[in-house]
Amino acid sequence: MRELVYYVAVSLDGYIAGPDGQFDALLSEGDHMAAINERFGDTVPTDIADALGVSRDGGMFDTVLMGWNTYAVGLPFGVTSPYRHLRQIVFSRSHEAAGENLEVTASDPVETVRALKEQDGGAIWLCGGGELAAAIADEIDRLVLKRNPLLFGTGIPLFGRRPYAPRRFSEVGTTAFGSGVVLSEYVRMGA
Ligand SMILES: NC(=O)c1ccc[n+]([C@@H]2O[C@H](COP(=O)([O-])OP(=O)(O)OC[C@H]3O[C@@H](n4cnc5c(N)ncnc54)[C@H](OP(=O)(O)O)[C@@H]3O)[C@@H](O)[C@H]2O)c1
């Protein structure tokens, strides 16, 4: 069955962005970049990958899920279809948008993910953000965290508010880079 993979950059104190969506403190240079792009080249925005020559060969994903706030990050810059090399599904109960290979849906994300998993295809990338991740946390099969060596203090958490419900994951690989970024990969136990 297709896996749902939450692949995301996170601060040491568990934030994926600052309180106003700031992400410029996350490390975009260093020895982790080439290594991570080699394996996860299909998570680089289409235009950026094309400009930098990042290869999508051998990519694991064919679909990406975004909450509206994550999708909306590109809108002020005219980016309406950030990952158009993938099937993009944006969750929103109140917005509409049009873009190449992009659909906006008010459907229940859990039901959507379960239906996608029944279909043939590659892995499903949960891009974010924290609110959508909280809604579909129990559907996540694999977590790939790019832990950045910094504290945010406050911001948008890796997962939005959820009831107390511990879920075990087992660590399947960790690579520490000279830049201080640590890439850790976990699979849901029993998955
Ligand atoms: N560090 C990283 O790698 C990374 C990756 C991705 C995102 N981010 C950051 O994360 C931030 C956004 O995260 P966020 O937690 O604020 O928001 P989010 O999860 O991206 O989006 C939340 C919105 O998605 C829609 N949504 C969420 N749950 C839904 C549900 N169950 N059903 C239908 N629609 C639902 C709602 O939109 P409506 O209000 O329109 O209904 C909700 O307001 C951005 O600043 C972005 O830069 C960081």
The ligand as an SDF file (V2000), in Angstrom:
LIG
                    3D

 48 52  0  0  0  0  0  0  0  0999 V2000
    9.2940   23.5410    7.7430 N   0  0  0  0  0  0  0  0  0  0  0  0
    8.6860   22.9670    6.7100 C   0  0  0  0  0  0  0  0  0  0  0  0
    9.2520   22.0530    6.0530 O   0  0  0  0  0  0  0  0  0  0  0  0
    7.2790   23.3720    6.3690 C   0  0  0  0  0  0  0  0  0  0  0  0
    6.5270   22.5600    5.5100 C   0  0  0  0  0  0  0  0  0  0  0  0
    5.2160   22.9310    5.2420 C   0  0  0  0  0  0  0  0  0  0  0  0
    4.6680   24.0790    5.8100 C   0  0  0  0  0  0  0  0  0  0  0  0
    5.4340   24.8250    6.6190 N   0  0  0  0  0  0  0  0  0  0  0  0
    4.8580   26.0530    7.2270 C   0  0  0  0  0  0  0  0  0  0  0  0
    3.6800   25.7240    7.9430 O   0  0  0  0  0  0  0  0  0  0  0  0
    2.8440   26.8750    7.9710 C   0  0  0  0  0  0  0  0  0  0  0  0
    1.4130   26.4720    7.7670 C   0  0  0  0  0  0  0  0  0  0  0  0
    1.0080   25.5340    8.7700 O   0  0  0  0  0  0  0  0  0  0  0  0
   -0.3810   25.6830    9.5350 P   0  0  0  0  0  0  0  0  0  0  0  0
   -0.4210   24.6400   10.6100 O   0  0  0  0  0  0  0  0  0  0  0  0
   -0.5790   27.1020    9.9190 O   0  0  0  0  0  0  0  0  0  0  0  0
   -1.4680   25.4220    8.4060 O   0  0  0  0  0  0  0  0  0  0  0  0
   -1.7750   24.2790    7.3310 P   0  0  0  0  0  0  0  0  0  0  0  0
   -1.9380   22.9560    7.9830 O   0  0  0  0  0  0  0  0  0  0  0  0
   -0.8490   24.4120    6.1890 O   0  0  0  0  0  0  0  0  0  0  0  0
   -3.1830   24.8300    6.7920 O   0  0  0  0  0  0  0  0  0  0  0  0
   -4.2710   24.9720    7.6750 C   0  0  0  0  0  0  0  0  0  0  0  0
   -5.5050   25.1810    6.8470 C   0  0  0  0  0  0  0  0  0  0  0  0
   -5.7440   24.0240    6.0510 O   0  0  0  0  0  0  0  0  0  0  0  0
   -7.1160   23.7630    6.0060 C   0  0  0  0  0  0  0  0  0  0  0  0
   -7.3590   22.5400    6.7810 N   0  0  0  0  0  0  0  0  0  0  0  0
   -6.6690   22.0610    7.8410 C   0  0  0  0  0  0  0  0  0  0  0  0
   -7.2590   20.9540    8.3270 N   0  0  0  0  0  0  0  0  0  0  0  0
   -8.3150   20.7230    7.5310 C   0  0  0  0  0  0  0  0  0  0  0  0
   -9.3170   19.7490    7.5400 C   0  0  0  0  0  0  0  0  0  0  0  0
   -9.3350   18.7760    8.4750 N   0  0  0  0  0  0  0  0  0  0  0  0
  -10.2490   19.7820    6.5910 N   0  0  0  0  0  0  0  0  0  0  0  0
  -10.2290   20.7630    5.6570 C   0  0  0  0  0  0  0  0  0  0  0  0
   -9.3280   21.7510    5.6190 N   0  0  0  0  0  0  0  0  0  0  0  0
   -8.3850   21.7260    6.5670 C   0  0  0  0  0  0  0  0  0  0  0  0
   -7.8110   24.9350    6.6580 C   0  0  0  0  0  0  0  0  0  0  0  0
   -7.9500   25.9040    5.6310 O   0  0  0  0  0  0  0  0  0  0  0  0
   -9.2250   26.8670    5.5400 P   0  0  0  0  0  0  0  0  0  0  0  0
   -9.1270   27.7830    6.7220 O   0  0  0  0  0  0  0  0  0  0  0  0
   -9.0720   27.5510    4.2320 O   0  0  0  0  0  0  0  0  0  0  0  0
  -10.4340   25.9800    5.6200 O   0  0  0  0  0  0  0  0  0  0  0  0
   -6.7700   25.3970    7.6630 C   0  0  0  0  0  0  0  0  0  0  0  0
   -6.9340   26.7450    8.0560 O   0  0  0  0  0  0  0  0  0  0  0  0
    3.3640   27.8220    6.9030 C   0  0  0  0  0  0  0  0  0  0  0  0
    3.9660   28.9420    7.5390 O   0  0  0  0  0  0  0  0  0  0  0  0
    4.4200   27.0410    6.1750 C   0  0  0  0  0  0  0  0  0  0  0  0
    5.5100   27.8340    5.7490 O   0  0  0  0  0  0  0  0  0  0  0  0
    6.7110   24.5020    6.9310 C   0  0  0  0  0  0  0  0  0  0  0  0
  1  2  1  0
  2  3  2  0
  2  4  1  0
  4  5  1  0
  4 48  2  0
  5  6  2  0
  6  7  1  0
  7  8  2  0
  8  9  1  0
  8 48  1  0
  9 10  1  0
  9 46  1  0
 10 11  1  0
 11 12  1  0
 11 44  1  0
 12 13  1  0
 13 14  1  0
 14 15  2  0
 14 16  1  0
 14 17  1  0
 17 18  1  0
 18 19  2  0
 18 20  1  0
 18 21  1  0
 21 22  1  0
 22 23  1  0
 23 24  1  0
 23 42  1  0
 24 25  1  0
 25 26  1  0
 25 36  1  0
 26 27  1  0
 26 35  1  0
 27 28  2  0
 28 29  1  0
 29 30  1  0
 29 35  2  0
 30 31  1  0
 30 32  2  0
 32 33  1  0
 33 34  2  0
 34 35  1  0
 36 37  1  0
 36 42  1  0
 37 38  1  0
 38 39  2  0
 38 40  1  0
 38 41  1  0
 42 43  1  0
 44 45  1  0
 44 46  1  0
 46 47  1  0
M  CHG  2   8   1  16  -1
M  END
$$$$
